Amino acid sequence: MRTERLRLSRPRVGDIAALHAIYSDPAVWTHLPSMRFTAVEQTQMMVVDWIRGWEDNGLGPWMVRTLDDPQLLGHCGCTNKTAFWNLGYRFAPAAQGYGYASEVARLAIERAHQLRPDLPVIAYLAEHNVASARVAERVGLQLRHRGPDKGNPDPEAIRLIYSDRRLTAAELAAARR
Protein backbone atom coordinates (compact mmCIF):
# COMPACT_ATOMS: atom_id res chain seq x y z
CA MET A 1 0.00 0.00 0.00
CA ARG A 2 1.22 3.53 -0.72
CA THR A 3 0.42 7.15 -0.13
CA GLU A 4 1.86 10.00 -2.12
CA ARG A 5 5.13 9.88 -0.13
CA LEU A 6 5.08 6.66 1.85
CA ARG A 7 5.18 2.89 1.52
CA LEU A 8 3.00 1.03 4.00
CA SER A 9 3.29 -2.64 4.84
CA ARG A 10 1.88 -5.07 7.34
CA PRO A 11 4.16 -5.74 10.29
CA ARG A 12 6.52 -8.70 10.03
CA VAL A 13 8.88 -10.39 12.42
CA GLY A 14 11.70 -8.78 10.44
CA ASP A 15 10.50 -5.35 11.63
CA ILE A 16 11.07 -6.09 15.33
CA ALA A 17 14.63 -4.72 15.63
CA ALA A 18 13.86 -1.45 13.84
CA LEU A 19 10.61 -1.02 15.73
CA HIS A 20 12.32 -1.74 19.03
CA ALA A 21 14.84 1.01 18.30
CA ILE A 22 11.89 3.41 18.14
CA TYR A 23 10.01 2.03 21.16
CA SER A 24 13.12 2.01 23.35
CA ASP A 25 14.22 5.55 22.44
CA PRO A 26 13.65 7.92 25.41
CA ALA A 27 13.10 10.80 22.96
CA VAL A 28 9.96 9.03 21.69
CA TRP A 29 8.54 8.79 25.22
CA THR A 30 8.96 12.29 26.62
CA HIS A 31 5.18 12.42 27.22
CA LEU A 32 5.11 9.10 29.12
CA PRO A 33 8.61 7.84 30.03
CA SER A 34 7.30 4.88 32.03
CA MET A 35 5.94 3.26 28.85
CA ARG A 36 9.30 3.13 27.05
CA PHE A 37 10.17 -0.43 26.08
CA THR A 38 13.23 -1.76 27.87
CA ALA A 39 13.28 -5.32 26.47
CA VAL A 40 13.02 -6.50 22.89
CA GLU A 41 10.50 -9.11 24.08
CA GLN A 42 7.99 -6.29 24.60
CA THR A 43 8.34 -5.33 20.95
CA GLN A 44 8.11 -8.97 19.85
CA MET A 45 4.83 -9.44 21.72
CA MET A 46 3.42 -6.24 20.24
CA VAL A 47 4.35 -7.23 16.68
CA VAL A 48 2.87 -10.72 17.13
CA ASP A 49 -0.37 -9.10 18.36
CA TRP A 50 -0.40 -6.76 15.38
CA ILE A 51 0.14 -9.64 12.94
CA ARG A 52 -2.73 -11.53 14.57
CA GLY A 53 -4.89 -8.41 14.40
CA TRP A 54 -4.29 -8.09 10.67
CA GLU A 55 -5.23 -11.76 10.21
CA ASP A 56 -8.38 -11.46 12.35
CA ASN A 57 -9.62 -8.00 11.31
CA GLY A 58 -8.04 -7.16 7.97
CA LEU A 59 -6.49 -4.03 9.43
CA GLY A 60 -3.89 -2.98 11.97
CA PRO A 61 -0.83 -0.75 12.22
CA TRP A 62 1.17 -0.30 9.05
CA MET A 63 4.95 -0.11 9.08
CA VAL A 64 5.80 3.22 7.46
CA ARG A 65 8.75 3.92 5.18
CA THR A 66 9.42 6.51 2.49
CA LEU A 67 9.04 5.31 -1.08
CA ASP A 68 12.78 5.32 -1.69
CA ASP A 69 14.26 4.23 1.66
CA PRO A 70 13.90 0.88 3.45
CA GLN A 71 14.49 2.46 6.89
CA LEU A 72 11.47 2.17 9.20
CA LEU A 73 10.10 5.59 10.14
CA GLY A 74 7.45 4.29 12.52
CA HIS A 75 3.94 2.88 12.46
CA CYS A 76 0.40 4.11 12.13
CA GLY A 77 -2.97 2.45 11.82
CA CYS A 78 -6.19 1.29 13.42
CA THR A 79 -6.38 -1.70 15.74
CA ASN A 80 -9.70 -3.38 16.47
CA LYS A 81 -10.52 -3.22 20.18
CA THR A 82 -13.95 -4.94 19.81
CA ALA A 83 -16.06 -1.87 20.69
CA PHE A 84 -13.98 0.58 18.64
CA TRP A 85 -11.02 1.05 16.33
CA ASN A 86 -7.99 2.47 18.11
CA LEU A 87 -5.97 4.85 15.96
CA GLY A 88 -2.34 4.75 17.03
CA TYR A 89 0.91 6.15 15.70
CA ARG A 90 4.51 6.34 16.82
CA PHE A 91 7.45 7.63 14.79
CA ALA A 92 11.19 7.91 15.28
CA PRO A 93 12.26 11.41 16.35
CA ALA A 94 13.93 12.05 12.97
CA ALA A 95 10.60 11.30 11.22
CA GLN A 96 8.45 13.56 13.39
CA GLY A 97 7.12 16.87 12.13
CA TYR A 98 6.75 15.89 8.46
CA GLY A 99 3.03 15.06 8.53
CA TYR A 100 3.58 11.31 8.10
CA ALA A 101 1.26 10.36 10.96
CA SER A 102 -1.59 12.48 9.56
CA GLU A 103 -1.04 11.16 6.05
CA VAL A 104 -1.28 7.53 7.12
CA ALA A 105 -3.96 8.10 9.78
CA ARG A 106 -6.39 9.44 7.16
CA LEU A 107 -5.97 6.24 5.15
CA ALA A 108 -6.29 4.08 8.28
CA ILE A 109 -9.56 5.77 9.27
CA GLU A 110 -10.89 5.32 5.74
CA ARG A 111 -10.06 1.58 5.82
CA ALA A 112 -11.60 1.18 9.29
CA HIS A 113 -14.81 2.79 8.02
CA GLN A 114 -14.86 0.44 5.03
CA LEU A 115 -14.33 -2.68 7.15
CA ARG A 116 -16.49 -1.89 10.19
CA PRO A 117 -18.40 1.36 9.77
CA ASP A 118 -20.41 0.53 12.90
CA LEU A 119 -17.36 1.04 15.11
CA PRO A 120 -16.07 4.48 16.07
CA VAL A 121 -12.44 5.38 15.51
CA ILE A 122 -10.83 6.55 18.73
CA ALA A 123 -7.46 8.03 19.61
CA TYR A 124 -6.67 8.18 23.32
CA LEU A 125 -3.65 10.08 24.52
CA ALA A 126 -2.07 11.92 27.41
CA GLU A 127 -3.21 15.51 27.61
CA HIS A 128 0.32 16.89 27.50
CA ASN A 129 1.08 14.98 24.27
CA VAL A 130 0.22 18.01 22.17
CA ALA A 131 1.72 16.64 18.94
CA SER A 132 -0.46 13.54 19.11
CA ALA A 133 -3.55 15.66 19.77
CA ARG A 134 -2.74 17.78 16.70
CA VAL A 135 -2.62 14.65 14.54
CA ALA A 136 -6.00 13.49 15.88
CA GLU A 137 -7.53 16.89 15.16
CA ARG A 138 -5.95 17.13 11.67
CA VAL A 139 -7.56 13.86 10.63
CA GLY A 140 -11.01 14.96 11.79
CA LEU A 141 -11.30 13.42 15.25
CA GLN A 142 -12.91 15.54 17.95
CA LEU A 143 -12.25 15.65 21.67
CA ARG A 144 -15.01 13.65 23.39
CA HIS A 145 -13.63 13.05 26.87
CA ARG A 146 -11.10 14.47 29.31
CA GLY A 147 -10.45 12.70 32.60
CA PRO A 148 -8.03 10.87 34.86
CA ASP A 149 -5.63 8.50 33.12
CA LYS A 150 -6.16 5.22 34.98
CA GLY A 151 -3.13 3.44 33.50
CA ASN A 152 -0.65 6.23 34.08
CA PRO A 153 1.77 6.02 37.04
CA ASP A 154 1.35 9.79 37.47
CA PRO A 155 -1.86 10.20 39.50
CA GLU A 156 -2.26 13.74 38.13
CA ALA A 157 -2.15 12.59 34.47
CA ILE A 158 -5.13 13.41 32.27
CA ARG A 159 -6.31 11.20 29.39
CA LEU A 160 -7.98 12.66 26.30
CA ILE A 161 -10.25 10.61 24.07
CA TYR A 162 -10.83 11.79 20.52
CA SER A 163 -13.25 10.09 18.13
CA ASP A 164 -14.82 10.37 14.71
CA ARG A 165 -18.36 10.48 16.16
CA ARG A 166 -20.24 10.87 19.41
CA LEU A 167 -19.63 7.90 21.68
CA THR A 168 -22.24 5.86 23.46
CA ALA A 169 -21.78 5.32 27.18
CA ALA A 170 -20.61 1.76 26.46
CA GLU A 171 -18.08 2.89 23.84
CA LEU A 172 -16.70 5.56 26.16
CA ALA A 173 -16.46 3.05 29.03
CA ALA A 174 -14.57 0.63 26.76
CA ALA A 175 -12.17 3.38 25.65
CA ARG A 176 -11.49 4.45 29.26
CA ARG A 177 -10.27 1.00 30.36
N, C-alpha and C positions, 0 to 999 in steps of 0.2 A: 504494500500500500504506500502511496506517496501523497505529499502535499506539494505545494509549489516549490518549497525549499528543502523538504525533509523526506527521508525514507523511514517508514514505520514497519516494524516486524513484530511478530509474536515473540514472547520471551523464550529463550532456550537455555539449556544448562550451560552452554558456552558463554552466556552473558554474565554468569555469576561473578567472575573476578572483576570485570569492569563495573558492574553494578555495585559490588561491595566497596569499591574505591569511592564511589559517590556516597553510599550510605554510611561509611565510616569516617567521612571527612567532617571534622568539627565545623568548618565553614558552612556546610549545608544545614547544620542543626543549630544555628544561633538562636532561633525562636523556641527550641525545645531540646536543649543539650542532652537531657536524660534519655531521649529516644535514639540517639546515635548508635549504630550497630558497632559492636566491639568484637564480634566473632563472625567469621565467614559462614558458619552454620545458620545464623539468623537470615542471611541473604539467601542461602540455599533453600531454606524452608519457605521463604517468601516467593521465590521463583517457582518452586514446585506448586505452591498454591495458585499462582498466576497461570501456570500451564494448565492445571486442572480446571480453573475457571474458564479459560478459553474453550476447553473441551466440553464443559458442561453448559456454558451459556453463549458461546459464539462471540464473546467479547471479553476484553480485559485490558490491562495496561499494554501499550505498545512500547517497544524499545525504539528510541529516537536517535537517528543519525542524520547528518547532512547527506545530500545526494552524492557528494563526491568524496566522502571521508568515512572510513569504517569505524572511527572512534565513537563510542557510546556517549551521547550527550546527557541522557537521562531517560525518564519514562513518563508516559501520560496516558490516561485512559479511564474507562469506567469499569468498575468491578461490581458484579451483582451481589447485593447483600440481602437478598430475599424480598424485603419490603421496599427497597430502593436501589438505584444505581449510585455507587460512590465514585465521584470524579476525583482522581488523585493525580498528582504530578510532582516530580522531584528531578531537578537538573543539577549537574555539576556547576560549581561557581563560575567557571569560564563560559558556560553556556547560558547563564542567566542574563536577563535584560534584553534579549533579542526577539522576544515575542513568540518563542517556540512553544511554550506551554499553552498560550492562547490559541495558536494555530492548530495544534493537535487536539486541544480540548473541544473546540468547535466540532471537529470531525467525530470525536468520541461521543459527544452528546447526540449528534445526528444518528450515529449507529445505534446508540441505546434506544432512541425513540423509534427507530425502525424495528428493532428486535422485540422490545417490550414497552410499548407506548403507555401502558397502564402504570408503569413505575416512575416515580419522580427521580430526577437526577439531583443529587445532593453533593455539596462540598462542605466538609466540616473542618475547621481550622482554628488555631489559637488566635485570639483577638490581636495580639501584637505582631502577627505574621502578615504585615501590610501588603507585601508583594503577592502573597497567595490570594488575599482578598481582592486585589486588583484584577488578577486573572479571572477569578470567579465572576466578578462584575463585568469584565470585558466580554465574557462569553454569554452574558444574558441571565446569569443567576442573580437572585435577589436575596438579601438578608431576611431570614424568616425567624431566627431565634438567636438570642444572646443570653448565656447563662454560665453557671459554674462548669468547669471542665473536670468531670469526674475522674478521668484517667490520668490527670496531670499531677506530678508530685508537688507542684506548687499549689497550695490550697487557695491562693488568690487568683489563679489562672481563669480566664474567661474563654469559653468555646463559642464560636460563631457557626451557625448553620445557614448555608445558602442553598437555594433550590430553584428549579425551573418553574415551579408552580406552588400554589398554597399547599401546605401539608396537612393531612388529617392528624388527629391526635395520635393515632396508632403509628403513622409514619414518623412523626416527630419523636415519639417515645423510642422507636427503633433506632433512629439516628442519634439519640442522646446516650445510648448505651456505651 
